[in-house]
Amino acid sequence: MDAHSSELYSLAFSYQGTMFATGGADKAVHLWKSTNLPGVQKIGTLSGSTAGIMSIDIDERDQYVVAGSNDSAVRVWQVAGSQVRSTFNGHDNKIYAVKFYNHSQRLVSGSHDRTLRLWDVKSSKNIRTIFARSSCHDLAVLSETGTSIVSGHFDKRLRFWDERQDTSSHEMLLEGRITSVDLSFCGKFLACSCKDASAIKFIDLKLNQAIATFTAEGLRMGEHTRCSFSPDG
């Protein structure tokens, strides 16, 4: 399936599992109906970004799509009508990660500018900026209230945050630059892709340590390699 006219950088499935969104170097976000996989049907295109789309998330009601792009902006589109609802400016460099949280009332974004920014979706205001000390390549929200957010970084560290604090609660050093972070559906584990090690680290959040490493002969990971849990765990 040719989803984009150039490289594809990001893909996100909806909470309901009936739709997914893709974003790429062609500056577009495409929406797809996934109820009859593999018979996928494109149902819309979201435009407005002036640079490549690096990260996408879909709200829990499948009403809004958020994307972070290489033009340093975060944008939220309304799925019905495919219109830009809000644009969030403040980052100084490309945005690698965006996530809805707090029942889609807030957003967190991570950037190459070494900051995380927390946003109120309704007012479009930046409610907190956190200096993370290294380029943020991905994010996972461990609690809907925002009291536990984890970020993966270029300096090989996972950092754990409470949105009410400016410093991380703790860190975990892995074996390579972290290109992606994904939370299991049960909420107990993280999967992290590490570029230098060409491996996926499996993190037990209760033990706060890596309990398994997955690699394979010939496996090579690029700057934007992503890993993800399957829906069945």
C-alpha angles and dihedrals in degrees: 000000000000101000099169140018090239140014117335112226107172143026131181132180121215122248090247091052093228097104140032134190131215131196133188152157091295089075093242135117113211123199120213134192109230104179093105102040128204085030095073121183126196109231103176151349125227114207134179104091116117095204141029120308111241103174138018137188132177123215121245094258095047089240101114138036123201125198135183118208146185091262089073093248134119115213132191120203129193107233093214104072094006092245129152106250099182141358119208116203127183109093117107098210144024117315116231101177141032131172137176116225141163090055090312093301092113140037134208121201131188125203146187085246087078095247137112117212127200117208137191106227097206098049096028088226126147102236098182140005118202123194104222097184095230140048109283113225101176145358140209127191111220096184131029091228092062093242090123121039123157125203129193119215148198090242090066094254134127110211124199120210143188109209089226093061133068095211130059118258091221143338138220123207115216131188099261147015107298114236100173144011126198131181120220117241090248089055094231102101142045128208114206126186113214118200102201094045093041088221144112115236119211111212125199105211094200093052091037092222144095110267100178142020123208121200139141139202110277094013111146125178125206131206092276103034111144132200126195140182117244115244091252092059 
